[in-house]
Each structure stands twice: as C-alpha cells, then as structure tokens.
Amino acid sequence: MNEDLRKDAMELTTRLEKQTRPTVSSKPKSMARQVQHGLPAMDLLFFLGVVRKGWFWIIPVGLLLAGLTCGAVLALFRPTYEARFRLEVDLANYVVFKEAKNYTNEFIDLQRAILLGNNVLEKSLADQSVSSLKRIANAKDPVQELRKNVKVVSVAGNRLMDVKFSDLDPTTAARVVNTVVDEYLRARLTMEQIRTSGQERKVMAALQKSESEVESAKHRVRDLSLQSVKSENVVGESISGRIDTTYLDDLRMKRMEMMSQLAILDLNFAEAKSSYESESKEDSSNKVPVQGVSDAVLENDLIVLAAKNRVTAAERDLEDLAETSNIGSKNPVYIRAVQKIVSMRAEVVNIKNLRRIELDSRGDLVPLDTRRIRLEQLQSQVSELRTRKATIENQIREYMVSLKLSNASSTDLQFAEADLEEWNAIRATVHNRQIELQTEREANDSVRELERAIPPRLPVEDLPYKQLAMAAAGGLFFPLLLGVLLEIRSRKVDDAGQLEARSQLAVLGEIAMIPVRSNRRGHIGSGNNRELRLFEESIDSLSTTLILRENLRDYNVFAVTSALSGEGKTSVSCQLAVSISRATGKRVLLIDGDLRSPDVHHVFGREMTAGLVGYLNGEIGWRDAVDSDWNDTVHLLSAGHLRGSPHRLLNGAALETLIAEARLDYDYIIIDTPPVLPASEALLFARSADVCLVCALRDRSRIDQLIQAYHRLESAGARVAGSVLSGVPSREYASYYGEYYTSKG
C-alpha cells in the first residue's frame, strides 16, 4: 500500500508542478535577513536581494537609462581647449631682498594673488576680446567669473609658473590668457618701480644730508686747524698738562654708533613705509608670515658687509699707523684708533641685530596688519634712538664747555675731526644702500615671460569620460533605487526568519520548490531527482511537525489558507494529506473548500463531482460525494459546482455536521480554504477546524497582508497554529537542513 501511495504521490507532484509552475518563483537565495523598526537592514545583502528579485526589469531599464544619459552627454558635449602661458621664476636676481630666495612657495602665492587680483582682472576685462566672451559677458560678476576660470599652477619645483584658460575656441583661450598675463606683468613692473623709486628718494635725501654734514665738518676742521697754535704737544694736550678725553671719546663713540643705527633705521622705516603704502592698494590678504632669516643670509647682507669692511679698513689704518710712525700704544692718537675699532665692531653687532629684525619682518612677504605693526615699531625705535642721541649730544656739549673753561683750546679741533669721521661713516652707509637699490632696479625681473600662449591643437579630452561614467552610473543606479523603494514598500517575505520576526507567526515548516519537468513528455527527469527528494523531505518534515508537536498532536482537523490566492495553499494541502497518510498509514480526508476557484480535483486528476456544494445544498450526502478511488487511505471531497453565494451555503450547520461526522470516519482532515483577504468564507472553514495554517510564498507574499489575514482569523475565533513558507529554492533548503538519502547498496 505504501508503495502504491508513493507512486501516487509522485504523480501528484508532477501534477502540482504543472498547476503551480506559473506562480512559483525559481529565483536564488534571498539576501535580506535582518529587519529593524519595520525596515530591512540597508546592507550589501539587502541590495543583492533587490537585484535578485527585480533583475528582469532592473537590468534592462538600467541599461536603457544608461544609454539614454550617455547619449545625452555625447550630444551636449563640446570639446574644450586649454591655452597655457609659461612664466619663468628666477629669484636669484634679488640683490637687496636676497632673503626672498628662501620663500619660493610664498612668492608663488603672492604672484598668484596679484595675477588674480581685481586690479589685473579689471584691466584685462577692458580688452574687447575678453569682455565679449559669452560666459563672462552674461555673468553677474565678470571679474569673479574670469577669476574662476583662470588657473595658476607652479611646476618644475616652483621654477616655472603656468597660467591656463579653457574655452570652446582655442584662439579665444590663447587670446584671453595672453591678455591677462600681459596685464599682470605690467602691474608687477609698475609695483616694483613705485617701490624702488620711493626707496631711492628716501636714500637720496639721506645721502644729501650726510654729504652736507661732511662738507660742514671739513670746513670746521680746516678753520680750527688754521686757528690752532703750532706746538710739539700732541693733540689734546694744553699748556697746563695732558687732558684726559677718555670720557668724551666714549660719548662720541656712542653718538657715532647711534647716528649709524639711526641712519639704518631711517632707511628701513622709509623702505617699509613705501612698500606698505604701495602694497596696501593691492589685494594681498593671502600672504603668510615668513620664518626667521638664516645666519648665512645675514652675513651676506650688503649693509652688514659694508660695516664689516669699515672695521677691516680701520684695522689696516691702525697697522699702517703703527708701522709708519713712532708713536707708542699709549699715545692718544693710537688709543683713539683702537677705541674706534672696538666701537665699530660693536656697531657691526648692532647692525646685524637690526638687520635680522628688519629681514624677519620684511613687508613684501607678510600680511598688511603685521607690516603696519612693524612700521609702528620702527617709528618708535627711531624716536627712542633720537631721544638717546640728543641726550648724549647734550652731555658732549656740556663737557666741551667745561673743557673750554679749562683752557683746553685744542679740543675743538679734536672734536671736529671726530665729527668729520662720524659723518664720513654715515655717508658711506647711505651710499652703499643707494648702490644696492640701483642694482636692484637695473637687474632682470624675477618673473619673466618664457612661452606665450598659442591656440592649442588638441582639446583637453576627446570624449567626456568622467561625465559618461557618471551618466552611466546614474542610469544604472536609478532602477536599483526604484527597486529598493518598491522592496521597502512591498516588504515581501524573503525567508523564515524574516517571516517570524515581522509577522509574529511561528514558521512550522519550509517547503522546497517543486521540481520543474526537464523533458517534453511531462515527466520529472533524472537530473531533478535531488530536487524531488528535497521537496518530499520538506513536506514530510511539515507533516511530522503537525503529528508529533506537543501542542498539535491532539488536533486532527487542519485548515490550510493564505492571505491571497497563488501563495501555495493548495499545493501544501494536497501534499500534506498524502504525506500524513504515507507517514502514519491512517485515513485522510482532503476537502476542497475553495468553492469559487476549486483546484484540488485538477491536482489529483479527478473529475469534478457534486462535492461539497452538492452536500451543502442537500442534494447528496457527504459520504456519497467523497471520491475514494484515488487511494485507499487518501479520499477527496471536491468543491462541486457553485451557482450562488458561498456564504448562503455555509451559514447553516451543515459544515459543522460534516466535520463532526468525518472525525468518526477519518483520522485526519485537511481543508483547503479560499484566501482570507478576498474571500471571507475562509474564516468559516478556519473556525470549524482545530487549527489553521497560513501559507506564504517566498518573494511573493507581503508581510502586511499576512499580518492582516492573521488578525482576521483571530477575530473570527480561528486558532492559528503558525505559518508555512513555500517556494524555498532547493539549494537554499539543502544548505539550511542538509541532505540525507537512503543508501542504494
């Protein structure tokens, strides 16, 4: 009997495959596993699941949109041409500002700020070829539009500077960039001339003053020499004895040092003020502070070198004095020469310190605020030094008056010679600065034209590869995004874990996918034996659960329903009846309760009889309507021919009577009910059964509809045992539960 039942079950499986093949999905394993707060987890598995479900429309639509967007990009694409003007940056031309060599990056930034400043760009827009450019003429701010399109980049380790401009017309691109760079070079030349001229005027004024003071000192020395009385006494000695002028010499040395420092500070102040006034008119807010000047740069500074040269000359004069005369080391002339050298060495140290401060705060490379503060500091230092100088001069005059009162007639000549020496030193310092500025002005410009822009022959890119890639990605992504939104909205069942987590329905079993026929005769091929075994094992697992589960073992009337049609309830009902009979050997009655769309008789290959409708109408007894010819242990009660409303037939007590009497003749009763949501008579069948099973089809059933069906069943008084998930791919089912076959040996 069991062998015959197995053959009948295989035939039933073939018929089920034929009946359910259009509605069962053969898609691979779902990827959406976790659901939180009513939404699936947005991970890689979720997106792969979306592609798995909608690949048949996502891929074609994505390819179509990608093709359309790429075509639009190609239709709108216009090749652009980039013209380049190359400048050479040579900071070795600096003579006065040699420290600029150490700040190449900051120098490039400064030139970029000047080139893109309003002064240069506004003058460039005065050219008709630039202002007539369409995108510039139509811009709200033409200067800003031009600034946005002009690029300044440094190459070759900041030794070259490229100015670039792109346009659809190569000739226009070259003309615009040439115009802008020409205006920049003119503006730079004007700035350099203004700065150098202002400094030269200050230096010339200081030089004229020192020349005048030198001439005055010469005349005074000559007059005092003629008036002095010839004697064999050394200078500084009177009739009454030798005069000690050490204190006075110290004061004069200090005054000379202060006058030298004051001359340098005056020049530095004039230079910084001129640069500040010139650069404050330009947009130089992007300048950055410089770092401290190195000792090597300080030692090679022209002012420091001039001071050191004066010390060297004084040392040679002292050596010549010692070799060509017989004066001893205690002679006042020799002593003053030595004191002069010591004072000049101290002056070199002071000059170094002042130049270090001055070079560290060079106005051309620091922000305007810092330079303004530096100007105030220099002005304060000049005022303080002049006050100290005036104090020393007062002390010198008071001392000289006291000497004259002491009949020291030769002191005037001695002090006049010292004044002449001091003014000669100051004149030399100012003269050196004049030479430096002239050399700076006559030197080649540190930024020179190397290559003018010419119309480029080739565009920047032959095809807009980046735009094409973005367009293709957008076209492919849009249908995927639409699929994600549809998936979130539909919330279809993906697996048993999701079904339990979202619907609160315990999953009693997962049914593997019904194997598909592989040949034209309608039989299951040998290649599908594995799928067939997995399908049978999944059905047997469900029947075993219903028979042996502690909270279900006392029930023998099962209603199998679903939320909507096409979710596998008929397949589960038929196979479950056969599986229970095969496993227990007991009698099973399968009732087709789907009166509106009966399908059980087609699955078993039987003719439609008066069936359940005939019994409910009172035309025939239910035992006479049962088909017992298909198998000895599995009997069928077909739906019959419905000619009215099913509610009218089910409102009476006939259904309850049928169930009560069938319990006496059969060990198990399986009722295939209509779907709950479209057909409310399913609630009557479910309430008459001991428990109800809600079927869900993978990738088709929706969570919200299952929950709605569950609430309707509970409200009608039906006892819902759990859910059954159908349509699980064989490979996925095997990976979950494994395979275990009977040995062929």
TAFENCOR-V147560 format. One record per residue. N is the residue number from 1. RES is the residue in one small letter. SS is DSSP state (~ for helix, > for strand, _ for the rest). D_LAST is the distance of its C-alpha to the last C-alpha in whole Angstrom. Layout:
n = (N:N)
res = (RES:RES)
ss = (SS:SS)
d_last = (D_LAST:D_LAST)
This chain:
n = (1:2:3:4:5:6:7:8:9:10:11:12:13:14:15:16:17:18:19:20:21:22:23:24:25:26:27:28:29:30:31:32:33:34:35:36:37:38:39:40:41:42:43:44:45:46:47:48:49:50:51:52:53:54:55:56:57:58:59:60:61:62:63:64:65:66:67:68:69:70:71:72:73:74:75:76:77:78:79:80:81:82:83:84:85:86:87:88:89:90:91:92:93:94:95:96:97:98:99:100:101:102:103:104:105:106:107:108:109:110:111:112:113:114:115:116:117:118:119:120:121:122:123:124:125:126:127:128:129:130:131:132:133:134:135:136:137:138:139:140:141:142:143:144:145:146:147:148:149:150:151:152:153:154:155:156:157:158:159:160:161:162:163:164:165:166:167:168:169:170:171:172:173:174:175:176:177:178:179:180:181:182:183:184:185:186:187:188:189:190:191:192:193:194:195:196:197:198:199:200:201:202:203:204:205:206:207:208:209:210:211:212:213:214:215:216:217:218:219:220:221:222:223:224:225:226:227:228:229:230:231:232:233:234:235:236:237:238:239:240:241:242:243:244:245:246:247:248:249:250:251:252:253:254:255:256:257:258:259:260:261:262:263:264:265:266:267:268:269:270:271:272:273:274:275:276:277:278:279:280:281:282:283:284:285:286:287:288:289:290:291:292:293:294:295:296:297:298:299:300:301:302:303:304:305:306:307:308:309:310:311:312:313:314:315:316:317:318:319:320:321:322:323:324:325:326:327:328:329:330:331:332:333:334:335:336:337:338:339:340:341:342:343:344:345:346:347:348:349:350:351:352:353:354:355:356:357:358:359:360:361:362:363:364:365:366:367:368:369:370:371:372:373:374:375:376:377:378:379:380:381:382:383:384:385:386:387:388:389:390:391:392:393:394:395:396:397:398:399:400:401:402:403:404:405:406:407:408:409:410:411:412:413:414:415:416:417:418:419:420:421:422:423:424:425:426:427:428:429:430:431:432:433:434:435:436:437:438:439:440:441:442:443:444:445:446:447:448:449:450:451:452:453:454:455:456:457:458:459:460:461:462:463:464:465:466:467:468:469:470:471:472:473:474:475:476:477:478:479:480:481:482:483:484:485:486:487:488:489:490:491:492:493:494:495:496:497:498:499:500:501:502:503:504:505:506:507:508:509:510:511:512:513:514:515:516:517:518:519:520:521:522:523:524:525:526:527:528:529:530:531:532:533:534:535:536:537:538:539:540:541:542:543:544:545:546:547:548:549:550:551:552:553:554:555:556:557:558:559:560:561:562:563:564:565:566:567:568:569:570:571:572:573:574:575:576:577:578:579:580:581:582:583:584:585:586:587:588:589:590:591:592:593:594:595:596:597:598:599:600:601:602:603:604:605:606:607:608:609:610:611:612:613:614:615:616:617:618:619:620:621:622:623:624:625:626:627:628:629:630:631:632:633:634:635:636:637:638:639:640:641:642:643:644:645:646:647:648:649:650:651:652:653:654:655:656:657:658:659:660:661:662:663:664:665:666:667:668:669:670:671:672:673:674:675:676:677:678:679:680:681:682:683:684:685:686:687:688:689:690:691:692:693:694:695:696:697:698:699:700:701:702:703:704:705:706:707:708:709:710:711:712:713:714:715:716:717:718:719:720:721:722:723:724:725:726:727:728:729:730:731:732:733:734:735:736:737:738:739:740:741:742:743:744:745)
res = (m:n:e:d:l:r:k:d:a:m:e:l:t:t:r:l:e:k:q:t:r:p:t:v:s:s:k:p:k:s:m:a:r:q:v:q:h:g:l:p:a:m:d:l:l:f:f:l:g:v:v:r:k:g:w:f:w:i:i:p:v:g:l:l:l:a:g:l:t:c:g:a:v:l:a:l:f:r:p:t:y:e:a:r:f:r:l:e:v:d:l:a:n:y:v:v:f:k:e:a:k:n:y:t:n:e:f:i:d:l:q:r:a:i:l:l:g:n:n:v:l:e:k:s:l:a:d:q:s:v:s:s:l:k:r:i:a:n:a:k:d:p:v:q:e:l:r:k:n:v:k:v:v:s:v:a:g:n:r:l:m:d:v:k:f:s:d:l:d:p:t:t:a:a:r:v:v:n:t:v:v:d:e:y:l:r:a:r:l:t:m:e:q:i:r:t:s:g:q:e:r:k:v:m:a:a:l:q:k:s:e:s:e:v:e:s:a:k:h:r:v:r:d:l:s:l:q:s:v:k:s:e:n:v:v:g:e:s:i:s:g:r:i:d:t:t:y:l:d:d:l:r:m:k:r:m:e:m:m:s:q:l:a:i:l:d:l:n:f:a:e:a:k:s:s:y:e:s:e:s:k:e:d:s:s:n:k:v:p:v:q:g:v:s:d:a:v:l:e:n:d:l:i:v:l:a:a:k:n:r:v:t:a:a:e:r:d:l:e:d:l:a:e:t:s:n:i:g:s:k:n:p:v:y:i:r:a:v:q:k:i:v:s:m:r:a:e:v:v:n:i:k:n:l:r:r:i:e:l:d:s:r:g:d:l:v:p:l:d:t:r:r:i:r:l:e:q:l:q:s:q:v:s:e:l:r:t:r:k:a:t:i:e:n:q:i:r:e:y:m:v:s:l:k:l:s:n:a:s:s:t:d:l:q:f:a:e:a:d:l:e:e:w:n:a:i:r:a:t:v:h:n:r:q:i:e:l:q:t:e:r:e:a:n:d:s:v:r:e:l:e:r:a:i:p:p:r:l:p:v:e:d:l:p:y:k:q:l:a:m:a:a:a:g:g:l:f:f:p:l:l:l:g:v:l:l:e:i:r:s:r:k:v:d:d:a:g:q:l:e:a:r:s:q:l:a:v:l:g:e:i:a:m:i:p:v:r:s:n:r:r:g:h:i:g:s:g:n:n:r:e:l:r:l:f:e:e:s:i:d:s:l:s:t:t:l:i:l:r:e:n:l:r:d:y:n:v:f:a:v:t:s:a:l:s:g:e:g:k:t:s:v:s:c:q:l:a:v:s:i:s:r:a:t:g:k:r:v:l:l:i:d:g:d:l:r:s:p:d:v:h:h:v:f:g:r:e:m:t:a:g:l:v:g:y:l:n:g:e:i:g:w:r:d:a:v:d:s:d:w:n:d:t:v:h:l:l:s:a:g:h:l:r:g:s:p:h:r:l:l:n:g:a:a:l:e:t:l:i:a:e:a:r:l:d:y:d:y:i:i:i:d:t:p:p:v:l:p:a:s:e:a:l:l:f:a:r:s:a:d:v:c:l:v:c:a:l:r:d:r:s:r:i:d:q:l:i:q:a:y:h:r:l:e:s:a:g:a:r:v:a:g:s:v:l:s:g:v:p:s:r:e:y:a:s:y:y:g:e:y:y:t:s:k:g)
ss = (_:~:~:~:~:~:~:~:~:~:~:~:~:~:~:~:~:~:~:~:_:_:_:_:_:_:_:_:_:_:_:_:_:_:>:>:_:_:>:>:_:_:_:~:~:~:~:~:~:~:~:~:~:~:~:~:~:~:~:~:~:~:~:~:~:~:~:~:~:~:~:~:~:~:~:~:_:_:_:_:>:>:>:>:>:>:>:>:>:_:~:~:~:_:_:_:_:~:~:~:~:~:_:~:~:~:~:~:~:~:~:~:~:~:~:_:_:~:~:~:~:~:~:~:~:_:_:~:~:~:~:_:_:~:~:~:~:_:_:_:_:~:~:~:~:~:~:~:~:_:>:>:>:>:>:_:_:_:_:>:>:>:>:>:>:>:>:_:_:~:~:~:~:~:~:~:~:~:~:~:~:~:~:~:~:~:~:~:~:~:~:~:~:~:~:~:~:~:~:~:~:~:~:~:~:~:~:~:~:~:~:~:~:~:~:~:~:~:~:~:~:~:~:~:~:~:~:_:_:_:_:_:_:_:_:_:>:>:_:_:>:>:_:_:_:~:~:~:~:~:~:~:~:~:~:~:~:~:~:~:~:~:~:~:~:~:~:~:~:~:~:~:~:~:~:~:~:~:~:_:_:_:_:_:_:_:_:_:_:_:_:_:_:_:~:~:~:~:~:_:_:~:~:~:~:~:~:~:~:~:~:~:~:~:~:~:~:~:~:~:~:~:~:~:_:_:_:_:_:_:_:~:~:~:~:~:~:~:~:~:~:~:~:~:~:~:~:~:~:~:~:~:~:~:~:~:~:~:~:~:_:_:~:~:~:_:_:~:~:~:~:~:~:~:~:~:~:~:~:~:~:~:~:~:~:~:~:~:~:~:~:~:~:~:~:~:~:~:~:~:~:~:~:~:~:_:_:_:_:_:~:~:~:~:~:~:~:~:~:~:~:~:~:~:~:~:~:~:~:~:~:~:~:~:~:~:~:~:~:~:~:~:_:_:_:_:>:>:>:>:>:_:_:_:_:_:_:_:_:_:_:_:_:_:~:~:~:~:~:~:~:~:~:~:~:~:~:~:~:~:~:~:~:~:~:~:~:~:~:~:_:>:_:_:_:~:~:~:~:~:~:~:~:_:_:_:>:>:>:>:>:>:_:_:_:_:_:_:_:_:_:_:_:_:_:~:~:~:~:~:~:~:~:~:~:~:~:~:~:~:~:~:~:~:~:~:~:~:_:_:_:_:_:_:_:_:>:>:>:>:>:>:_:_:_:_:_:_:~:~:~:~:~:~:~:~:~:~:~:~:~:~:~:~:_:_:_:>:>:>:>:>:_:_:_:_:_:_:_:~:~:~:~:~:_:_:_:_:_:_:~:~:~:~:~:~:_:_:_:_:_:~:~:~:~:_:>:_:_:_:_:_:_:>:>:>:>:_:_:_:_:_:_:_:_:~:~:~:~:~:_:_:_:~:~:~:~:~:~:~:~:~:~:~:~:_:_:>:>:>:>:>:_:_:_:_:_:_:_:_:_:~:~:~:~:~:~:~:_:_:>:>:>:>:>:>:>:_:_:_:_:>:~:~:~:~:~:~:~:~:~:~:~:~:~:_:_:_:_:>:>:>:>:>:>:>:>:>:_:~:~:~:~:~:~:~:~:_:_:_:_:_:_:_:_)
d_last = (24:21:19:23:24:21:22:25:24:23:26:28:26:27:31:31:30:33:36:35:35:38:39:35:36:33:35:33:34:37:39:42:41:44:47:50:53:52:51:48:48:50:47:45:42:44:46:43:42:45:44:40:42:45:44:45:48:49:48:50:53:53:53:56:58:58:59:62:63:63:65:67:68:68:71:73:72:76:76:78:80:81:84:85:88:88:90:91:91:94:95:97:100:100:104:105:101:99:97:95:94:91:90:89:86:89:91:88:88:91:92:89:91:94:92:90:93:95:98:97:94:97:99:96:96:100:99:98:95:93:95:94:90:89:86:89:92:89:88:90:91:91:92:88:87:88:87:84:83:85:83:84:82:83:81:82:82:85:87:86:86:85:86:84:84:82:83:82:85:85:88:89:86:89:92:91:90:93:95:93:93:97:98:96:98:101:101:100:103:105:104:104:108:109:107:109:112:112:112:114:117:116:117:120:122:121:122:125:126:125:127:130:130:130:133:135:134:135:139:139:138:141:144:143:143:147:148:147:150:149:149:147:145:141:140:140:143:146:149:149:146:142:140:136:134:131:130:131:129:126:127:127:124:122:124:123:119:119:121:118:115:117:117:113:113:115:113:110:111:112:109:106:109:109:105:104:107:105:101:102:102:99:95:95:93:90:91:90:92:92:91:94:96:95:98:98:99:102:103:103:105:108:110:109:110:113:114:113:115:118:117:117:120:122:121:122:125:126:125:128:130:130:130:133:135:137:136:134:131:133:135:134:133:130:129:129:127:124:124:123:121:119:119:118:115:114:115:112:110:111:110:107:106:107:105:102:103:104:101:98:99:100:100:99:95:95:95:99:99:98:101:103:103:104:107:108:107:109:112:112:112:115:117:117:117:121:122:121:123:126:126:126:129:131:131:132:135:136:136:138:141:141:141:144:146:146:147:144:145:143:140:140:139:137:135:135:134:131:130:131:128:126:126:125:122:121:122:120:117:118:118:115:113:115:114:110:110:112:109:107:108:109:105:102:100:97:95:96:95:92:91:92:89:89:87:83:81:78:77:75:71:71:68:68:64:64:65:63:60:61:62:58:57:59:58:54:55:56:53:51:54:54:50:51:54:52:49:51:53:50:48:44:41:39:37:36:38:41:41:41:44:46:46:45:42:39:36:34:31:30:29:27:28:27:26:28:28:27:28:32:30:30:26:24:22:19:20:21:18:18:21:20:18:21:23:21:21:24:26:24:25:29:28:27:30:32:31:31:33:36:39:37:36:39:39:38:40:39:41:39:42:43:46:46:44:41:40:36:37:37:33:33:34:32:29:30:31:28:25:28:27:24:23:26:27:30:33:34:37:37:40:41:44:45:48:49:46:44:40:38:38:38:34:33:35:38:41:44:46:49:46:47:51:52:51:53:56:56:55:52:50:47:45:46:45:42:39:37:35:33:30:31:31:32:35:37:41:42:45:48:50:53:56:58:57:54:56:59:56:54:57:58:56:53:50:51:51:48:46:47:47:43:42:43:41:38:36:36:38:37:40:40:43:46:46:48:51:52:51:53:52:48:50:51:47:46:49:48:44:43:42:42:39:41:38:39:38:37:40:42:43:46:46:50:49:46:49:51:49:48:52:52:50:51:54:54:52:48:46:44:41:40:38:35:35:33:32:31:29:25:26:28:26:23:26:27:24:21:18:15:12:9:5:4:0)
